[in-house]
């Protein structure tokens, strides 16, 4: 047991005759660790991007609601009439009249013949 621990501490498994197998395994573990670190890094970048986009969506949604309420206020008749008074345009006192246009009926072939 003492000899086994001593050999492990001296890293004899790396310089023995069958050390090629051990080196292959060590390189495999290192490559696997690098791949895991890179994968974690990409995952964290995506999480940060998602958080950033979520905040941006919240900002845009609040801006949309603000602009929509402002538009509703501007579309009110009282606001429009106030703006028109500044330009000396006043509301009409005469109510609107509906204009009806009667379309002339197109005569069928038989009606044209009998006339």
C-alpha positions as CSV (number, residue, x, y, z in Angstrom):
1,X,0.0,0.0,0.0
2,X,2.8,2.4,1.0
3,X,4.6,1.6,-2.3
4,X,1.4,2.3,-4.3
5,X,0.9,5.7,-2.8
6,X,4.6,6.5,-3.2
7,X,4.4,5.6,-6.9
8,X,1.3,7.7,-7.3
9,X,2.9,10.7,-5.7
10,X,6.0,10.3,-7.9
11,X,3.7,10.0,-11.0
12,X,5.2,6.7,-12.1
13,X,2.0,6.0,-14.0
14,X,3.0,8.7,-16.4
15,X,6.4,7.4,-17.2
16,X,6.0,3.6,-17.1
17,X,6.0,1.4,-20.2
18,X,2.2,1.4,-20.6
19,X,1.9,5.2,-19.9
20,X,0.5,5.8,-23.4
21,X,-2.9,4.5,-22.2
22,X,-2.8,6.8,-19.2
23,X,-1.8,9.8,-21.4
24,X,-4.6,9.2,-23.8
25,X,-7.1,9.1,-20.9
26,X,-5.6,12.3,-19.4
27,X,-5.8,14.1,-22.7
28,X,-9.4,12.9,-23.2
29,X,-10.4,14.2,-19.7
30,X,-8.7,17.6,-20.4
31,X,-10.5,17.9,-23.8
32,X,-13.8,16.9,-22.1
33,X,-13.3,19.5,-19.4
34,X,-12.5,22.2,-22.0
35,X,-15.7,21.3,-23.9
36,X,-17.7,21.5,-20.7
37,X,-16.3,24.9,-19.8
38,X,-17.0,26.2,-23.3
39,X,-20.6,24.9,-23.1
40,X,-21.1,26.5,-19.7
41,X,-19.8,29.8,-21.1
42,X,-22.2,29.7,-24.1
43,X,-25.1,28.9,-21.8
44,X,-24.3,31.9,-19.5
45,X,-24.0,34.2,-22.5
46,X,-27.4,33.1,-23.7
47,X,-28.9,33.6,-20.2
48,X,-27.5,37.1,-20.1
49,X,-28.8,37.8,-23.6
50,X,-32.3,36.5,-22.7
51,X,-32.3,38.8,-19.6
52,X,-31.2,41.8,-21.6
53,X,-33.9,41.1,-24.3
54,X,-36.6,40.6,-21.6
55,X,-35.7,44.0,-20.1
56,X,-35.8,45.6,-23.5
57,X,-39.2,44.1,-24.2
58,X,-40.5,45.5,-20.9
59,X,-39.1,49.0,-21.7
60,X,-40.7,48.9,-25.2
61,X,-44.0,47.7,-23.8
62,X,-44.1,50.5,-21.3
63,X,-43.2,53.0,-24.0
64,X,-45.9,51.6,-26.2
65,X,-48.5,52.0,-23.4
66,X,-47.4,55.5,-22.8
67,X,-47.5,56.5,-26.5
68,X,-50.9,54.9,-26.9
69,X,-52.4,56.8,-23.9
70,X,-50.8,60.0,-25.3
71,X,-52.4,59.3,-28.7
72,X,-55.8,58.7,-27.2
73,X,-55.6,62.0,-25.4
74,X,-54.6,63.8,-28.7
75,X,-57.5,62.1,-30.6
76,X,-60.1,63.5,-28.1
77,X,-62.5,66.0,-29.6
78,X,-61.7,68.6,-26.9
79,X,-58.0,68.5,-27.6
80,X,-58.5,68.7,-31.4
81,X,-60.9,71.6,-31.0
82,X,-58.4,73.5,-28.7
83,X,-55.7,73.1,-31.3
84,X,-57.9,74.3,-34.1
85,X,-59.0,77.4,-32.1
86,X,-55.3,78.4,-32.1
87,X,-55.3,78.3,-35.9
88,X,-58.7,80.2,-36.1
89,X,-60.6,77.2,-37.2
90,X,-63.8,76.7,-35.3
91,X,-66.3,73.8,-35.1
92,X,-69.2,74.0,-37.5
93,X,-72.5,75.2,-36.2
94,X,-74.5,73.6,-39.0
95,X,-75.0,69.9,-38.6
96,X,-73.7,67.7,-41.4
97,X,-76.1,66.6,-44.2
98,X,-75.9,63.2,-45.7
99,X,-75.5,63.3,-49.5
100,X,-77.0,60.4,-51.3
101,X,-75.9,59.6,-54.9
102,X,-78.4,57.6,-56.8
103,X,-76.7,55.3,-59.3
104,X,-78.5,55.1,-62.6
105,X,-79.8,51.6,-63.1
106,X,-78.2,49.8,-66.0
107,X,-80.8,48.5,-68.3
108,X,-80.8,44.9,-69.3
109,X,-80.8,43.8,-72.9
110,X,-84.6,43.2,-73.0
111,X,-85.4,46.6,-71.5
112,X,-83.4,48.3,-74.2
113,X,-85.2,46.4,-76.9
114,X,-88.7,47.3,-75.7
115,X,-88.0,51.0,-75.4
